Amino acid sequence: MGRTQSSIQDRMGLLQVSAINTAMAALMKTLTAFTKEKVIVNRERASGSYTMFPYLAAKLVAELPVGAFFPLVFGAVVYPMAGLHPSLGRFTRFCGLITLESFTSSAVGLAVSSVAPSTEAAVAMGPAIMVLFIVFGGYYVNADTVPVWFRWINKCSLIKWAFQGLCINEFQGLEFEVKRPTDQKSGADVLERLSFGPGSGASGGSVAAAAWAEANVLGFCYMLTLYLLDKSAPKFQPIIDELASS
């Protein structure tokens, strides 16, 4: 990509689509798979084969390589083809951010599937939640203009933290061509307009801070999944031996 003013919009659009595509792919995969898997898990839990924590931990570890493979391939293809910032360090951070976002989106899918009674219900609930995260993801609505009573959605949005980290990674240090006084001269100006600059709060101005906020959402979703699965454990009427009771 060039350094013209129009390239700013091109970069932001690409980074936003990358964040949405990564999140939706991981979410839909989890929603369709885990709701079917939950039937088997509930049967095995009822027989006392295992408890929820060992099951969930084993599931996450086993799926870690597959879950990381597709985001890494996506980043390896899109980053050089789009001509983003030609730096190995920035490319590594780009891939790391979308991989972390993919895991977080899968965790959201696990939490939704834990309470959904069927695959159809999960597929209806998951995208509806993701739409909220997209709207409050920092691209369509500026974080500084979000009403106070909706800011919790902004802080919970996995799209927002991924998009913020990707923008900081891409725009920091860039200089753009200026033809009019209103043009944005540098990547710092772009980040300030998006409210992603150093003065935009605890997670502003740093890729690491945005990644840490994303990891917090990831951890919360895992804990919520564990709690919901534990509370939704199958319950059965105990069998009473009538002969023994008489």
Secondary structure, DSSP 8 states (H G I E B T S, - for coil): --SSSHHHHHHHHHHHHHHHHHHHHHHHHHHHHHHHHHHHHHHHHHTTS--HHHHHHHHHHHHHHHHHHHHHHHHHHHHHHHT----HHHHHHHHHHHHHHHHHHHHHHHHHHHH-SSHHHHHHHHHHHHHHHHHTSSSSS-GGGS-GGGHHHHHH-HHHHHHHHHHHHHHTT-B----STTS--BHHHHHHHTT-STTSSTTSS-HHHHHHHHHHHHHHHHHHHHHHHHHT---------HHHH-
